[in-house]
Amino acid sequence: MITLKGISKSFQRKLVLDDIHLTVQPHDICCLLGKNGAGKSTLINIIARLISQDKGEVLIKGQVFDNNKILIKEKIGLVSQFDYLIEQLTGYQYLEFSGLLYKMAPADIKERINSLSLFFFENTTDIHQLIKGYSSGMRMKLNIMAALLHKPDILLLDEPFANLDPVTCHKLAGFLQEFAAAPGKLVLISSHDLLYVDKIATRLCVLHDKKVAFDGDKESFTNGGAKDLDKQLLELINPAGINTASLNWLT
Ligand SMILES: Nc1ncnc2c1ncn2[C@@H]1O[C@H](COP(=O)(O)OP(=O)(O)OP(=O)(O)O)[C@@H](O)[C@H]1O
């Protein structure tokens, strides 16, 4: 379980998150939604301890891990918007290196890399290519595999569907549903891809104007089941309506 209690964060005196309270339960696939700059990545990075909050507490399974980054890395698998891939390594070598950092046994690392690459890479030789030759979609796949390597309980994914082809998006969506169904596992994801949000989210959290503007299940967000996620989201984050007149200068 992830519990956020009163998280606030400013960058250079600009307040980005103001008193955020959120609980993500086991089996949740909680999707963070919001406009560009709403603070989704900031919140994910705070939970993963990549950055610190100015105020408030992050509890993982009821414990504060602020000072124990090793323990938190064991529990969390993170796909960040920035990738930390090492260009001179092959995908396989990078995963091997990541597994050693997680103190996994070499035989387990090998087995895990083989099963993950069979699932995510269609071409079995891709994993043995140098990362510097990877496409943006291949880089995202490798980041996802690195996040899953050590079998974490909590998956934090910042826009994982970006750059993936439709087949891989479909596979990843199915994978996340299976992952969240396993005992003690949960997923927190940020995404602008409402198609997949609608498909997999059990819970929505909309960040708007530095606050949590909505937190609840999909059904309550779409007013009792009307399958109109886009419309409801647009109304929440853009109550005055989209001003298409401002596009006139384009034509
Ligand atoms: N390291 C930083 N230094 C200064 N400002 C930052 C930093 N990181 C984020 N911000 C600012 O914080 C705000 C929230 O950014 P964040 O990346 O969390 O938004 P987001 O909701 O993930 O956006 P997007 O949908 O575009 O990915 C933005 O105004 C951004 O400019």
The ligand as an SDF file (V2000), in Angstrom:
LIG
                    3D

 31 33  0  0  0  0  0  0  0  0999 V2000
   13.5080   19.8160  -11.4560 N   0  0  0  0  0  0  0  0  0  0  0  0
   12.6080   20.7760  -11.6640 C   0  0  0  0  0  0  0  0  0  0  0  0
   12.9680   22.0690  -11.5740 N   0  0  0  0  0  0  0  0  0  0  0  0
   12.0810   23.0730  -11.7570 C   0  0  0  0  0  0  0  0  0  0  0  0
   10.7760   22.8750  -12.0570 N   0  0  0  0  0  0  0  0  0  0  0  0
   10.3620   21.6000  -12.1710 C   0  0  0  0  0  0  0  0  0  0  0  0
   11.2460   20.4820  -11.9790 C   0  0  0  0  0  0  0  0  0  0  0  0
   10.5430   19.3420  -12.1500 N   0  0  0  0  0  0  0  0  0  0  0  0
    9.2870   19.7130  -12.4350 C   0  0  0  0  0  0  0  0  0  0  0  0
    9.1690   21.0540  -12.4480 N   0  0  0  0  0  0  0  0  0  0  0  0
    7.9440   21.8420  -12.6830 C   0  0  0  0  0  0  0  0  0  0  0  0
    6.9280   21.2550  -11.9030 O   0  0  0  0  0  0  0  0  0  0  0  0
    5.6970   21.2460  -12.6090 C   0  0  0  0  0  0  0  0  0  0  0  0
    5.1460   19.8340  -12.6540 C   0  0  0  0  0  0  0  0  0  0  0  0
    5.9660   19.0790  -13.5330 O   0  0  0  0  0  0  0  0  0  0  0  0
    5.7010   17.5250  -13.7770 P   0  0  0  0  0  0  0  0  0  0  0  0
    6.7710   17.0600  -14.7120 O   0  0  0  0  0  0  0  0  0  0  0  0
    5.5700   16.8490  -12.4790 O   0  0  0  0  0  0  0  0  0  0  0  0
    4.2890   17.5610  -14.4930 O   0  0  0  0  0  0  0  0  0  0  0  0
    3.5040   16.3860  -15.2710 P   0  0  0  0  0  0  0  0  0  0  0  0
    2.1130   16.4160  -14.7810 O   0  0  0  0  0  0  0  0  0  0  0  0
    4.2490   15.1120  -15.1410 O   0  0  0  0  0  0  0  0  0  0  0  0
    3.5910   16.9230  -16.7510 O   0  0  0  0  0  0  0  0  0  0  0  0
    3.5730   16.1290  -18.1750 P   0  0  0  0  0  0  0  0  0  0  0  0
    2.1760   15.6400  -18.3780 O   0  0  0  0  0  0  0  0  0  0  0  0
    3.9510   17.2200  -19.1350 O   0  0  0  0  0  0  0  0  0  0  0  0
    4.6060   15.0370  -18.1000 O   0  0  0  0  0  0  0  0  0  0  0  0
    5.9750   21.8820  -13.9650 C   0  0  0  0  0  0  0  0  0  0  0  0
    5.6300   23.2510  -13.8990 O   0  0  0  0  0  0  0  0  0  0  0  0
    7.4670   21.7090  -14.1250 C   0  0  0  0  0  0  0  0  0  0  0  0
    8.0060   22.7530  -14.9010 O   0  0  0  0  0  0  0  0  0  0  0  0
  1  2  1  0
  2  3  1  0
  2  7  2  0
  3  4  2  0
  4  5  1  0
  5  6  2  0
  6  7  1  0
  6 10  1  0
  7  8  1  0
  8  9  2  0
  9 10  1  0
 10 11  1  0
 11 12  1  0
 11 30  1  0
 12 13  1  0
 13 14  1  0
 13 28  1  0
 14 15  1  0
 15 16  1  0
 16 17  2  0
 16 18  1  0
 16 19  1  0
 19 20  1  0
 20 21  2  0
 20 22  1  0
 20 23  1  0
 23 24  1  0
 24 25  2  0
 24 26  1  0
 24 27  1  0
 28 29  1  0
 28 30  1  0
 30 31  1  0
M  END
$$$$
